[in-house]
Amino acid sequence: MTTPVILFGVFNFIKNKPKIYTLINDYVLRVIGYRRRIS
């Protein structure tokens, strides 16, 4: 399976760019909060 390798590469890429990581983290938290409000 190549999926874990791709995810690992993406993770390393994001780890090297803290601004992108912060943006994605903020977006994920918003999506999770949005879904919690609906259900």
C-alpha positions in Angstrom: 0.0 0.0 0.0 1.3 3.4 -1.0 -1.2 5.5 1.1 0.9 5.5 4.4 4.0 6.6 2.4 2.1 9.5 0.8 0.6 10.5 4.2 4.1 10.4 5.8 5.4 12.6 3.0 2.6 15.1 3.3 3.1 15.1 7.1 6.8 15.9 6.7 6.0 18.6 4.2 3.5 20.2 6.5 5.8 19.9 9.5 8.4 21.9 7.6 5.9 24.7 7.0 4.3 25.7 10.3 2.0 28.3 8.8 0.4 25.7 6.5 0.1 23.3 9.5 -1.6 26.0 11.6 -4.1 26.8 8.7 -5.0 23.1 8.3 -5.3 22.5 12.0 -7.6 25.5 12.3 -9.7 24.3 9.4 -9.9 20.7 10.8 -11.0 22.0 14.2 -13.6 24.2 12.6 -15.0 21.2 10.5 -15.1 19.0 13.6 -16.9 21.7 15.6 -19.3 22.3 12.7 -20.2 18.6 12.6 -20.6 18.4 16.3 -23.1 21.3 16.2 -25.2 19.5 13.5 -25.4 16.1 15.2 
